[in-house]
Amino acid sequence: MGIKVRLFAALVVYVPGAKPGVSFEVELPDGASLSDLVSHLDLPQSEVKVIFINGRAQPLHHKLQNNDEVGVFPLIAGG
């Protein structure tokens, strides 16, 4: 199945060629979860804070569907 992924902030350093907020295609097997996507992209789970699917926050065990749009955000601190 095809998934559109956007990485934000420092997470782009883990995927060669990724740019913050710019989507790219990822192919995963049917039934894959967000956790599978994080592993597939070699993102450290400790650095992934929030994942949105089609604009809604979802937990790592959430199953993906073909053509989902996924945004992955790290923990962001500010002041």
CORGIQUI-V875155 format. One record per run of one state. SS is the DSSP state (H for helix, E for strand, - for the rest). FROM is the first residue (numbers start at 1). TO is the last residue. If there is no record, write none. Layout:
BEGIN
{{SS | FROM | TO} {SS | FROM | TO}}
END
This chain:
BEGIN
{{- | 1 | 1} {E | 2 | 7} {- | 8 | 8} {H | 9 | 14} {- | 15 | 23} {E | 24 | 27} {- | 28 | 32} {E | 33 | 33} {H | 34 | 40} {- | 41 | 44} {H | 45 | 47} {E | 48 | 53} {- | 54 | 55} {E | 56 | 57} {- | 58 | 62} {E | 63 | 63} {- | 64 | 68} {E | 69 | 74} {- | 75 | 79}}
END
